Amino acid sequence: MRTVAGELERALSKLFASPVKVTAAGRTDAGVHATGQVISFKTEAAFPFERLALAANTELPGDLSIRDATIAPDDFSARFSALERTYVYVVLNRRERSPLNARYVHHVWLPLEIEPMETAAAQLIGEHDFRSFCGMLPESGPTIRTLNAIGMRRSGDLVRIEIRADGFLHRMARNIVGTLVECGTGKRDPATVGATLGATDRSTAGLTAPAQGLYLAGVRYGDGFDSFGEPPVSAGF
C-alpha cells in the first residue's frame, strides 16, 4: 500500500543512493492530513543539505512536499525527542456540504454551540487515563497522557479545534472531537464528559470524528526544531 513514509524513503534512498529509513513524529490514520509532520533519518552520505528539501521534492509525488531540512544532533529522534504534538480539526458547520472541501473538513449540518464544547473540553485538560477516547489499545504501555490545551473558535461556517498534548493514543484526537461535537449539537450533556473520562470505557465516549477534518499541525521539541503548519482550509482564522 502506498504510504507517506514509503514515498519519503523511496525519494531519499534515490538521492543518497542507499536505503534510508525514516522516523516520524507521529503516525496518522488513512485520510488524516499532516501540515507540521517531522521526520528524522541517519545517513553517512555527503550531501549539500541546504538543498535537500528542493532536491527531494523533485522526486516526491504531487501530494507530498518537504518544507525544510536541517542537520540535527546525533541523538535527535523525530518521535522520541518530541515534547508536544498539536492536532487541528476543522468542521464545516452549515446545512449545505462543500464538494470542494469534502476531503479537508468534517461537515456537521446541525448548529454547533461553542460554549458547551468549551465546558466539555475543560474537563479533559491535564494528566488523565484517556482509555475512554482510545480506539485501539496499545500493545504495551499505559493509556495515560497529558493534554495541555484544547482551544476552539468559529470563523463564519468553519469551526477550528486545536488539541495539544504530550502524546496521543490511537484515534484519541478524533474521539475527543466526536464527543465535543455531540456536546455542541446538544446530543450530549457537556457536564458528563468528566465522568466519561473517568469511566475508562470507549463505549461511553462519542462517535469517532471522520479522518478528513484532522491535521497533524505541529510538533514541539524546544531546541529549535519546532514545526507548525496551519491547515490551508483554516488559514483565515
C-alpha positions in Angstrom: 0.0 0.0 0.0 1.2 3.5 -0.8 2.2 5.5 2.3 3.8 8.8 3.2 6.7 7.1 4.8 7.2 4.8 1.8 7.2 7.7 -0.6 9.7 9.6 1.5 12.0 6.6 1.9 11.9 6.0 -1.9 12.8 9.6 -2.7 15.5 9.9 -0.1 17.0 6.5 -0.9 17.3 7.6 -4.5 19.0 10.8 -3.6 21.5 9.1 -1.3 22.0 6.0 -3.5 21.5 3.9 -0.4 18.5 2.7 1.7 17.0 5.3 4.0 14.6 4.5 6.9 12.7 7.5 8.4 11.3 8.0 11.9 8.2 10.2 12.0 7.0 12.4 14.9 3.6 10.6 14.7 1.5 8.2 12.7 -1.7 9.3 11.1 -4.8 7.3 10.0 -5.7 7.0 6.4 -7.4 10.2 5.3 -5.7 12.3 8.1 -3.5 15.2 6.8 -0.2 16.5 8.1 0.9 20.1 7.8 3.5 20.0 10.5 4.9 16.5 10.4 8.6 16.0 11.3 10.8 13.1 10.2 14.4 12.2 11.1 16.9 9.7 9.5 20.5 8.9 9.6 23.0 8.9 6.8 26.7 9.0 6.3 26.5 10.1 2.7 27.8 13.5 1.7 25.2 15.9 0.5 24.5 19.7 0.3 21.8 19.5 3.0 20.8 23.1 2.4 19.4 21.8 -0.9 17.9 18.6 0.4 14.2 19.8 0.6 14.4 21.1 -3.0 16.1 18.0 -4.3 13.7 15.6 -2.5 10.6 17.5 -3.7 11.7 16.8 -7.3 11.4 13.1 -6.5 8.2 13.2 -4.5 4.6 12.9 -5.8 2.4 16.0 -6.0 0.5 15.2 -2.8 3.6 15.3 -0.6 6.2 18.0 0.0 9.1 18.8 2.3 9.2 22.4 3.6 12.6 22.4 5.2 15.6 20.2 6.2 18.5 20.7 8.6 21.2 18.7 10.4 20.2 17.6 13.9 22.2 16.3 16.8 23.1 12.6 16.7 20.7 11.7 19.5 17.7 13.6 17.9 14.6 11.5 17.1 11.5 13.0 15.4 9.4 10.6 17.6 11.2 10.3 20.9 12.5 13.8 21.2 9.1 15.4 20.8 7.7 17.2 23.9 4.3 18.1 22.5 2.2 17.4 19.4 -0.6 19.6 18.1 -3.6 18.5 16.1 -6.1 20.8 14.4 -9.5 19.7 13.4 -11.7 21.7 11.1 -15.5 21.4 11.0 -17.7 22.9 8.3 -20.9 23.9 10.2 -23.7 24.7 7.8 -26.6 22.9 6.3 -25.1 22.5 2.8 -22.0 20.4 2.3 -19.0 21.6 0.3 -17.9 19.4 -2.6 -14.7 21.4 -3.0 -13.6 20.9 0.7 -15.1 17.5 1.2 -11.6 15.9 1.7 -10.5 18.6 4.1 -13.3 19.2 6.6 -15.9 17.4 8.6 -19.4 18.6 7.6 -21.8 19.0 10.6 -25.2 20.3 9.5 -26.7 20.7 12.9 -25.9 24.1 14.6 -22.8 23.9 16.8 -22.6 25.9 20.0 -19.0 26.6 21.1 -19.8 27.3 24.8 -20.9 23.7 25.7 -17.9 22.4 23.7 -15.6 24.5 25.8 -17.3 23.3 29.0 -16.7 19.7 28.0 -13.1 20.3 26.8 -12.1 21.9 30.1 -12.7 18.6 31.9 -10.1 16.9 29.7 -7.2 19.2 30.4 -4.3 17.7 32.5 -2.9 14.2 33.0 -5.5 11.5 32.7 -6.1 8.0 31.6 -7.6 8.5 28.2 -8.7 4.9 27.6 -12.3 6.1 27.0 -11.0 8.1 24.0 -8.7 5.4 22.7 -9.6 3.5 19.5 -7.2 0.5 19.7 -5.4 0.0 23.0 -1.6 0.0 22.7 0.1 -3.4 22.8 2.2 -2.2 25.8 2.5 0.9 27.9 -0.1 3.0 29.7 -3.0 4.9 28.3 -2.2 8.0 30.4 -1.5 11.2 28.5 -1.2 14.9 29.5 -3.5 17.1 27.5 -2.1 20.6 27.7 -4.8 22.6 25.9 -7.9 22.5 23.8 -9.0 25.7 22.0 -11.8 26.3 19.6 -13.1 29.2 17.7 -15.5 29.9 14.8 -14.9 31.9 11.7 -18.0 32.0 9.5 -19.1 28.5 8.8 -15.8 27.0 9.9 -15.0 25.8 13.5 -11.4 25.2 14.3 -10.5 22.9 17.2 -6.8 22.7 18.4 -5.6 20.0 20.7 -2.1 20.0 22.3 -0.8 17.0 24.3 2.5 15.3 25.1 1.2 12.3 23.1 -1.9 10.8 21.6 -3.4 7.3 21.7 -4.9 5.7 18.6 -7.7 7.9 17.3 -7.7 9.9 20.6 -8.0 13.3 18.8 -10.8 12.1 16.6 -12.7 10.6 19.5 -12.3 13.7 21.6 -13.6 15.8 18.7 -16.6 13.5 18.1 -17.5 13.8 21.8 -17.2 17.6 21.7 -19.3 17.8 18.6 -22.1 15.8 20.3 -21.9 18.4 23.2 -22.1 21.3 20.7 -25.1 19.9 18.9 -27.0 19.1 22.1 -26.7 15.3 21.8 -24.6 15.0 25.0 -24.6 16.9 28.3 -21.1 18.6 28.5 -21.1 18.2 32.3 -20.9 14.4 31.9 -17.6 14.4 29.9 -15.5 14.2 33.2 -17.4 11.1 34.1 -16.8 9.7 30.6 -13.1 10.3 31.1 -13.2 8.5 34.5 -15.1 5.5 33.1 -12.0 4.4 31.1 -14.5 2.7 28.7 -14.5 3.6 25.0 -18.3 2.9 24.7 -19.1 5.9 27.0 -17.5 8.5 24.7 -18.8 9.9 21.5 -18.5 8.8 17.9 -15.1 8.9 16.1 -15.0 12.1 14.0 -14.1 11.5 10.3 -10.5 11.4 9.3 -10.6 14.1 6.7 -11.0 17.0 9.1 -7.9 16.2 11.2 -4.4 17.6 10.7 -1.2 16.9 12.5 -0.3 20.5 12.5 2.7 20.8 14.8 5.5 19.2 16.9 7.4 20.9 19.6 10.9 20.0 20.6 12.1 23.1 22.4 15.6 23.0 20.7 15.0 24.9 17.5 13.4 22.1 15.6 9.8 23.0 16.3 7.4 22.7 13.4 3.9 24.1 12.7 1.8 24.4 9.6 -1.7 25.9 9.7 -4.1 23.8 7.6 -4.9 25.8 4.4 -8.6 25.4 4.9 -8.4 27.2 8.2 -5.8 29.8 7.3 -8.3 32.7 7.5 -8.7 32.3 11.3 
